[in-house]
Amino acid sequence: MTATLLLLLLLLVCTIAADSWTEKGCHLSQGYLYVLSHGGGPDRHQGCDPEPGGPVYTDQYYG
């Protein structure tokens, strides 16, 4: 039971962090990937730039 609660809490924290990437122009699915690869939400200069094939990560985000 405790493991289930910890897993749900971890999922909630990851979802909140992934949502912060959507505020920087990324899709939610990209947000989850960036949470895992960057260790959390975006820094001030990280985000996604719009491209014809979809948003692309940039470390020079000023949007």
C-alpha positions as CSV (number, residue, x, y, z in Angstrom):
1,M,0.0,0.0,0.0
2,T,2.8,2.4,0.9
3,A,4.6,1.7,-2.4
4,T,1.4,2.5,-4.3
5,L,1.1,5.8,-2.6
6,L,4.7,6.7,-3.2
7,L,4.3,5.8,-6.9
8,L,1.2,8.0,-7.2
9,L,3.1,10.8,-5.5
10,L,6.0,10.4,-7.9
11,L,3.7,10.4,-10.9
12,L,2.0,13.6,-9.6
13,V,5.3,15.4,-9.1
14,C,6.5,14.3,-12.6
15,T,3.2,15.5,-14.1
16,I,3.6,18.9,-12.5
17,A,7.1,19.2,-13.8
18,A,6.1,18.0,-17.3
19,D,3.3,20.6,-17.3
20,S,5.9,23.3,-16.6
21,W,7.5,22.3,-20.0
22,T,4.2,22.9,-21.8
23,E,4.3,26.5,-20.5
24,K,7.5,26.8,-22.5
25,G,6.0,25.6,-25.8
26,C,6.6,21.8,-25.5
27,H,4.0,19.1,-25.8
28,L,3.2,17.2,-22.6
29,S,4.8,14.0,-23.9
30,Q,8.0,16.0,-24.5
31,G,7.7,17.4,-21.1
32,Y,7.8,13.9,-19.5
33,L,10.9,13.1,-21.6
34,Y,12.6,16.3,-20.5
35,V,11.7,15.8,-16.9
36,L,13.6,12.5,-17.0
37,S,16.5,13.7,-19.2
38,H,17.0,17.1,-17.5
39,G,16.0,16.2,-14.0
40,G,12.9,18.3,-13.6
41,G,11.3,21.4,-14.9
42,P,12.9,23.8,-17.4
43,D,15.4,26.5,-16.4
44,R,14.7,30.1,-17.5
45,H,16.5,29.6,-20.8
46,Q,15.1,26.2,-21.7
47,G,12.0,25.5,-23.8
48,C,10.7,24.5,-27.2
49,D,10.6,26.5,-30.4
50,P,7.8,26.0,-32.9
51,E,8.9,24.1,-36.0
52,P,6.8,22.8,-39.0
53,G,7.2,19.2,-37.6
54,G,6.3,20.2,-34.1
55,P,8.1,21.9,-31.1
56,V,11.8,21.3,-30.9
57,Y,13.9,21.7,-27.7
58,T,16.2,24.7,-27.4
59,D,18.4,25.9,-24.6
60,Q,18.1,29.5,-25.9
61,Y,14.3,29.9,-25.2
62,Y,13.2,33.5,-24.8
63,G,9.4,33.2,-25.4
